[in-house]
Amino acid sequence: MSCDTARILMENNDPALAEHVASCPSCIVGARAPYYEAPTDLERKIRQSLRRETATPAYWRWGALAASFLLLASLAGNVLLLRSRTGMQEPIAEAVLSAHVRSLAGTHLLDVPSSDQHTVKPWFNGKLDFSPNVKFLNDFPLLGGRMEYLDGHLAAALIYGRNKHVINLFIWPSPKSATETRSSQNGYHLLTWTGDGMTYWAVSDVNEAELGRFASLYRQGK
């Protein structure tokens, strides 16, 4: 028996109604489930909320959208700039690392073996069109110097030691200004910075903290 049929029987006070209601899940739920009326002002509140939403000025919505696009464009630009700078440094870093490894693997680590800065510095006179700043550093003894060819021009290589490790410090003139940058490749650490019209690249297999301390001492030394 359907629920519609049951309702017809109910109107006619038919005895079969009791049997249907007792066995029909829909009738049982309809008869026993509680029923709550919605508050009288619910519809009014919903309509007011919808009116406020649709009343938001279009230029605010477009302004928020434009701000989102500008933010995305700025982030994309920064990522591209970072990639560009990284890409520019990579060939030089590879050349510096190759020169360092080559100096350790061969017999051309030192052109002028000396721990005396007043011996090493004059040795570059007439060989370079600039004078590298050769400094005495505590805990990083000077071992000497040699000539190198990097980034399309001659460069000075100052060699320092640290607990049986070798640090190559490559120096050449550069009008560019850049902040200190660190990187690591194949167990070697590289650190580069600029100052006083020069570019500096320090590379070694000492740990990164020690290489950073070396660079700080060099910048502070005389």
PyMOL commands that set and color helices and strands:
alter all, ss='L'
color gray80, all
select helices_A, chain A and resi 3-11+16-23+25-32+42-54+58-105+117-123+208-220
alter helices_A, ss='H'
color red, helices_A
select strands_A, chain A and resi 112-113+142-150+153-162+165-173+181-185+188-195+198-204
alter strands_A, ss='S'
color yellow, strands_A
deselect
rebuild
show_as cartoon
